[in-house]
Amino acid sequence: MEKKIDNHEEVAKEYKELLKKVDNYIEWYRVDCSDPHGELKWLIDLLLNSEHKEDMEQVLNDTYNHYSLIKNARKL
């Protein structure tokens, strides 16, 4: 009789593999990416043109506001 893999186990396995790929991508980005600005801009554009547009806009607004405060404080 063939052992049937529990769907939860399969999903967990796939998620674990995906996390490995995310870690690999981050390492590539930090170490070997020849155009980090272009790569990051491309990823942001993908999010801005997806169902996650509002979330990405919030991240950009929050970062802009927070970083502007830091930059201004450094000038003092």
N, CA, C and O atoms as a MOPAC input file, in Angstrom:
PM7 MOZYME 1SCF
protein

 N      0.84200 1    -1.17900 1     0.00000 1
 C      0.00000 1     0.00000 1     0.00000 1
 C      0.88900 1     1.24400 1     0.00000 1
 O      1.82700 1     1.33400 1     0.79200 1
 N      0.60000 1     2.20200 1    -0.88200 1
 C      1.38300 1     3.42000 1    -1.00400 1
 C      1.03500 1     4.38100 1     0.12600 1
 O     -0.13500 1     4.62100 1     0.42100 1
 N      2.07600 1     4.92500 1     0.75000 1
 C      1.85700 1     5.88100 1     1.83700 1
 C      1.52700 1     7.23600 1     1.23100 1
 O      2.29100 1     7.77000 1     0.42700 1
 N      0.40200 1     7.77800 1     1.61600 1
 C     -0.02700 1     9.08700 1     1.13000 1
 C      0.56300 1    10.17300 1     2.01900 1
 O      0.43100 1    10.13600 1     3.24200 1
 N      1.22100 1    11.14800 1     1.37600 1
 C      1.82100 1    12.23900 1     2.12200 1
 C      0.73200 1    13.20600 1     2.56100 1
 O     -0.10400 1    13.62900 1     1.76200 1
 N      0.75500 1    13.54500 1     3.83200 1
 C     -0.20000 1    14.49800 1     4.37900 1
 C     -0.00400 1    15.84600 1     3.68100 1
 O      1.13000 1    16.29600 1     3.51500 1
 N     -1.08800 1    16.48600 1     3.27600 1
 C     -1.01300 1    17.75600 1     2.56400 1
 C     -0.27900 1    18.81700 1     3.37100 1
 O      0.45600 1    19.62500 1     2.80500 1
 N     -0.47000 1    18.82300 1     4.67800 1
 C      0.21000 1    19.80800 1     5.52600 1
 C      1.72300 1    19.60500 1     5.48400 1
 O      2.48400 1    20.57300 1     5.47200 1
 N      2.14800 1    18.36000 1     5.46300 1
 C      3.57900 1    18.06100 1     5.39200 1
 C      4.14700 1    18.53500 1     4.05900 1
 O      5.24200 1    19.09500 1     4.01500 1
 N      3.42000 1    18.31700 1     2.99200 1
 C      3.86900 1    18.73800 1     1.66500 1
 C      3.95400 1    20.25900 1     1.58000 1
 O      4.91800 1    20.79700 1     1.03500 1
 N      2.95900 1    20.94900 1     2.11000 1
 C      2.96500 1    22.41100 1     2.11300 1
 C      4.14000 1    22.93100 1     2.94200 1
 O      4.82500 1    23.86700 1     2.52700 1
 N      4.37500 1    22.33400 1     4.10200 1
 C      5.49000 1    22.74100 1     4.96200 1
 C      6.82100 1    22.51800 1     4.25500 1
 O      7.71900 1    23.35400 1     4.35300 1
 N      6.95600 1    21.41600 1     3.55200 1
 C      8.17800 1    21.11400 1     2.81400 1
 C      8.39700 1    22.13600 1     1.69700 1
 O      9.50700 1    22.63400 1     1.51200 1
 N      7.34300 1    22.43900 1     0.96500 1
 C      7.45000 1    23.42200 1    -0.11400 1
 C      7.80300 1    24.80100 1     0.44100 1
 O      8.59600 1    25.52600 1    -0.15900 1
 N      7.22100 1    25.16500 1     1.57700 1
 C      7.50300 1    26.45600 1     2.19500 1
 C      8.96200 1    26.52700 1     2.65200 1
 O      9.62200 1    27.55300 1     2.48800 1
 N      9.45100 1    25.44400 1     3.21800 1
 C     10.84500 1    25.39300 1     3.66400 1
 C     11.78900 1    25.55700 1     2.47400 1
 O     12.79000 1    26.26600 1     2.57300 1
 N     11.48000 1    24.91500 1     1.36500 1
 C     12.28400 1    25.05600 1     0.15200 1
 C     12.23300 1    26.49200 1    -0.36700 1
 O     13.24500 1    27.03700 1    -0.80800 1
 N     11.06500 1    27.09000 1    -0.31000 1
 C     10.92600 1    28.47500 1    -0.75500 1
 C     11.76200 1    29.41600 1     0.11500 1
 O     12.38700 1    30.34400 1    -0.39900 1
 N     11.77400 1    29.18100 1     1.41900 1
 C     12.58700 1    30.00100 1     2.31500 1
 C     14.07300 1    29.86800 1     2.00600 1
 O     14.81500 1    30.84500 1     2.11100 1
 N     14.51700 1    28.67100 1     1.62600 1
 C     15.91000 1    28.48400 1     1.20700 1
 C     16.21400 1    29.33000 1    -0.02200 1
 O     17.28200 1    29.93300 1    -0.12600 1
 N     15.26600 1    29.36700 1    -0.94800 1
 C     15.45000 1    30.16000 1    -2.16000 1
 C     15.46500 1    31.64900 1    -1.84700 1
 O     16.20900 1    32.40500 1    -2.47100 1
 N     14.65500 1    32.07700 1    -0.89300 1
 C     14.66100 1    33.47800 1    -0.47100 1
 C     16.02400 1    33.82500 1     0.12500 1
 O     16.60400 1    34.85700 1    -0.21500 1
 N     16.53500 1    32.97800 1     1.00400 1
 C     17.84700 1    33.21800 1     1.60300 1
 C     18.94100 1    33.25600 1     0.53800 1
 O     19.85600 1    34.07500 1     0.61300 1
 N     18.84500 1    32.37600 1    -0.44700 1
 C     19.80700 1    32.35200 1    -1.53900 1
 C     19.73600 1    33.65300 1    -2.33900 1
 O     20.76800 1    34.21900 1    -2.70200 1
 N     18.52800 1    34.12100 1    -2.61000 1
 C     18.34900 1    35.37000 1    -3.35200 1
 C     18.95200 1    36.54600 1    -2.58400 1
 O     19.62800 1    37.39300 1    -3.16800 1
 N     18.70600 1    36.59300 1    -1.29000 1
 C     19.24600 1    37.67700 1    -0.46000 1
 C     20.76800 1    37.64700 1    -0.47800 1
 O     21.40800 1    38.69200 1    -0.59000 1
 N     21.34500 1    36.47100 1    -0.37000 1
 C     22.80900 1    36.36800 1    -0.42100 1
 C     23.32900 1    36.84500 1    -1.77800 1
 O     24.29400 1    37.60600 1    -1.84500 1
 N     22.68800 1    36.39600 1    -2.85100 1
 C     23.09500 1    36.85000 1    -4.18800 1
 C     23.00000 1    38.36800 1    -4.28400 1
 O     23.91500 1    39.02100 1    -4.78600 1
 N     21.89300 1    38.92800 1    -3.80300 1
 C     21.68200 1    40.37100 1    -3.87200 1
 C     22.79200 1    41.11500 1    -3.13300 1
 O     23.33500 1    42.09200 1    -3.64800 1
 N     23.12800 1    40.65900 1    -1.93800 1
 C     24.12800 1    41.34000 1    -1.10900 1
 C     25.54700 1    41.14700 1    -1.61500 1
 O     26.38300 1    42.03500 1    -1.45000 1
 N     25.84100 1    39.99100 1    -2.23600 1
 C     27.21600 1    39.65300 1    -2.58400 1
 C     27.52700 1    39.85100 1    -4.07000 1
 O     28.55900 1    40.42900 1    -4.41000 1
 N     26.66000 1    39.38600 1    -4.94300 1
 C     27.01000 1    39.29900 1    -6.35700 1
 C     26.16100 1    40.12300 1    -7.31700 1
 O     26.47900 1    40.18800 1    -8.50500 1
 N     25.11600 1    40.73900 1    -6.85300 1
 C     24.25800 1    41.51400 1    -7.75000 1
 C     25.04900 1    42.70600 1    -8.29000 1
 O     25.59100 1    43.50000 1    -7.52200 1
 N     25.10800 1    42.82300 1    -9.61800 1
 C     25.90000 1    43.90100 1   -10.22600 1
 C     25.13900 1    45.22400 1   -10.27600 1
 O     25.74100 1    46.27000 1   -10.51700 1
 N     23.81800 1    45.19100 1   -10.05100 1
 C     23.01100 1    46.41600 1   -10.09000 1
 C     21.95300 1    46.38100 1    -8.99400 1
 O     20.76800 1    46.23400 1    -9.29300 1
 N     22.35900 1    46.51500 1    -7.71300 1
 C     21.38500 1    46.42500 1    -6.62400 1
 C     20.29500 1    47.48900 1    -6.70700 1
 O     19.14200 1    47.21200 1    -6.37700 1
 N     20.63600 1    48.69000 1    -7.13900 1
 C     19.62800 1    49.74800 1    -7.26800 1
 C     18.56900 1    49.33500 1    -8.28800 1
 O     17.37300 1    49.43300 1    -8.01300 1
 N     18.99000 1    48.88400 1    -9.43800 1
 C     18.05500 1    48.45400 1   -10.47100 1
 C     17.22700 1    47.25000 1   -10.05200 1
 O     16.03100 1    47.18200 1   -10.33600 1
 N     17.85600 1    46.31100 1    -9.38400 1
 C     17.15400 1    45.10700 1    -8.92300 1
 C     16.07700 1    45.45900 1    -7.90500 1
 O     14.94700 1    44.97700 1    -7.99300 1
 N     16.43200 1    46.30500 1    -6.93800 1
 C     15.46800 1    46.70100 1    -5.90900 1
 C     14.33600 1    47.52100 1    -6.51700 1
 O     13.17200 1    47.34900 1    -6.15500 1
 N     14.67900 1    48.40700 1    -7.43500 1
 C     13.65200 1    49.20300 1    -8.09600 1
 C     12.69100 1    48.30600 1    -8.87100 1
 O     11.48200 1    48.53700 1    -8.85800 1
 N     13.21600 1    47.29100 1    -9.54100 1
 C     12.38900 1    46.33500 1   -10.28100 1
 C     11.42400 1    45.61100 1    -9.32800 1
 O     10.24200 1    45.46100 1    -9.63600 1
 N     11.92900 1    45.16800 1    -8.18100 1
 C     11.07400 1    44.47700 1    -7.20600 1
 C      9.98300 1    45.40500 1    -6.66700 1
 O      8.83000 1    44.99900 1    -6.51900 1
 N     10.35400 1    46.65000 1    -6.37700 1
 C      9.36500 1    47.61500 1    -5.88700 1
 C      8.30400 1    47.87300 1    -6.95300 1
 O      7.11300 1    47.93600 1    -6.64700 1
 N      8.73300 1    48.02000 1    -8.19600 1
 C      7.77200 1    48.21700 1    -9.29100 1
 C      6.81200 1    47.04200 1    -9.41800 1
 O      5.62100 1    47.22700 1    -9.67200 1
 N      7.34000 1    45.82500 1    -9.23900 1
 C      6.46900 1    44.64200 1    -9.27500 1
 C      5.37900 1    44.74300 1    -8.21100 1
 O      4.20700 1    44.47800 1    -8.48000 1
 N      5.77600 1    45.12600 1    -7.01200 1
 C      4.80400 1    45.24300 1    -5.91800 1
 C      3.81600 1    46.38200 1    -6.15500 1
 O      2.63400 1    46.26000 1    -5.83500 1
 N      4.29700 1    47.48000 1    -6.71200 1
 C      3.40400 1    48.61500 1    -6.98000 1
 C      2.38100 1    48.29100 1    -8.07400 1
 O      1.33800 1    48.93800 1    -8.16400 1
 N      2.67600 1    47.31200 1    -8.88500 1
 C      1.76700 1    46.90400 1    -9.95200 1
 C      1.10100 1    45.57500 1    -9.62600 1
 O      0.78000 1    44.79500 1   -10.52300 1
 N      0.89600 1    45.32200 1    -8.34300 1
 C      0.26400 1    44.08100 1    -7.90700 1
 C     -0.83800 1    44.38600 1    -6.89800 1
 O     -1.15800 1    45.54400 1    -6.62700 1
 N     -1.39700 1    43.33600 1    -6.36100 1
 C     -2.42400 1    43.50200 1    -5.33500 1
 C     -1.84600 1    44.04600 1    -4.03000 1
 O     -2.59500 1    44.36100 1    -3.10400 1
 N     -0.53100 1    44.15600 1    -3.95000 1
 C      0.14200 1    44.65200 1    -2.74300 1
 C      0.52900 1    46.12100 1    -2.86400 1
 O      1.35100 1    46.62100 1    -2.09600 1
 N     -0.06800 1    46.80500 1    -3.83200 1
 C      0.26600 1    48.20200 1    -4.08400 1
 C      0.13000 1    49.07000 1    -2.83500 1
 O      1.04200 1    49.83300 1    -2.51700 1
 N     -0.98400 1    48.96800 1    -2.12800 1
 C     -1.20500 1    49.80200 1    -0.94100 1
 C     -0.15800 1    49.53200 1     0.13800 1
 O      0.32100 1    50.46200 1     0.78700 1
 N      0.19900 1    48.25900 1     0.33000 1
 C      1.22700 1    47.91800 1     1.31500 1
 C      2.57300 1    48.52400 1     0.92500 1
 O      3.27900 1    49.07200 1     1.77200 1
 N      2.92500 1    48.42600 1    -0.34200 1
 C      4.20500 1    48.96000 1    -0.79700 1
 C      4.22300 1    50.47800 1    -0.69400 1
 O      5.23400 1    51.06300 1    -0.30600 1
 N      3.12000 1    51.11300 1    -1.03700 1
 C      3.04000 1    52.57000 1    -0.89200 1
 C      3.21600 1    52.98000 1     0.56800 1
 O      3.87700 1    53.97700 1     0.85900 1
 N      2.63200 1    52.21900 1     1.47800 1
 C      2.77400 1    52.51600 1     2.90800 1
 C      4.22400 1    52.36500 1     3.34900 1
 O      4.74100 1    53.20600 1     4.08500 1
 N      4.87800 1    51.30300 1     2.90400 1
 C      6.29300 1    51.09300 1     3.22500 1
 C      7.12800 1    52.26300 1     2.70300 1
 O      7.97900 1    52.79000 1     3.42000 1
 N      6.88500 1    52.66300 1     1.46500 1
 C      7.64200 1    53.77000 1     0.88000 1
 C      7.38700 1    55.07700 1     1.62900 1
 O      8.32300 1    55.82900 1     1.90000 1
 N      6.13600 1    55.34800 1     1.96000 1
 C      5.80700 1    56.57400 1     2.70700 1
 C      6.43200 1    56.57200 1     4.09400 1
 O      7.01500 1    57.57000 1     4.51900 1
 N      6.31100 1    55.45600 1     4.79500 1
 C      6.88800 1    55.36200 1     6.14300 1
 C      8.40100 1    55.53000 1     6.10400 1
 O      8.97700 1    56.24900 1     6.92000 1
 N      9.03400 1    54.86400 1     5.15600 1
 C     10.48500 1    54.95700 1     5.03700 1
 C     10.90700 1    56.37200 1     4.68600 1
 O     11.86600 1    56.89800 1     5.25200 1
 N     10.19900 1    56.98600 1     3.76000 1
 C     10.52000 1    58.35700 1     3.35800 1
 C     10.41300 1    59.30500 1     4.54500 1
 O     11.31500 1    60.10700 1     4.78900 1
 N      9.32000 1    59.21300 1     5.27400 1
 C      9.11600 1    60.09900 1     6.42800 1
 C     10.15400 1    59.85900 1     7.52200 1
 O     10.70800 1    60.81100 1     8.07200 1
 N     10.41500 1    58.61300 1     7.83400 1
 C     11.37500 1    58.28000 1     8.88700 1
 C     12.79300 1    58.66600 1     8.46900 1
 O     13.52900 1    59.27600 1     9.24500 1
 N     13.16900 1    58.31200 1     7.25200 1
 C     14.53300 1    58.58600 1     6.80500 1
 C     14.77800 1    60.08300 1     6.63300 1
 O     15.89000 1    60.56200 1     6.85500 1
 N     13.75300 1    60.81300 1     6.24200 1
 C     13.88300 1    62.27200 1     6.13900 1
 C     14.22300 1    62.87900 1     7.48600 1
 O     15.04400 1    63.79300 1     7.56400 1
 N     13.60200 1    62.38300 1     8.55200 1
 C     13.90200 1    62.85500 1     9.90600 1
 C     15.35800 1    62.56000 1    10.28000 1
 O     16.04000 1    63.40400 1    10.86200 1
 N     15.82000 1    61.36900 1     9.94300 1
 C     17.19800 1    60.98300 1    10.26200 1
 C     18.18400 1    61.85300 1     9.48500 1
 O     19.15600 1    62.35100 1    10.05200 1
 N     17.93400 1    62.03300 1     8.20300 1
 C     18.83000 1    62.86300 1     7.39000 1
 C     18.88800 1    64.29000 1     7.91600 1
 O     19.96300 1    64.88500 1     7.98700 1
 N     17.72700 1    64.84200 1     8.28600 1
 C     17.69700 1    66.21000 1     8.80700 1
 C     18.41500 1    66.30900 1    10.15600 1
 O     19.07900 1    67.30900 1    10.42800 1
 N     18.29000 1    65.29400 1    10.99100 1
 C     18.94600 1    65.29300 1    12.29900 1
 C     20.46500 1    65.25300 1    12.12800 1
 O     21.19000 1    65.85000 1    12.92300 1
 N     20.94500 1    64.56400 1    11.11300 1
 C     22.38900 1    64.48300 1    10.87100 1
 C     22.96300 1    65.83300 1    10.47200 1
 O     24.13900 1    66.10900 1    10.70600 1
 N     22.14300 1    66.66000 1     9.88000 1
 C     22.60300 1    67.98100 1     9.42300 1
 C     22.80500 1    68.94500 1    10.58500 1
 O     23.51800 1    69.94000 1    10.45700 1
 N     22.17500 1    68.64600 1    11.72200 1
 C     22.26000 1    69.55700 1    12.87700 1
 C     23.60900 1    69.52600 1    13.54000 1
 O     23.83100 1    70.23600 1    14.52100 1

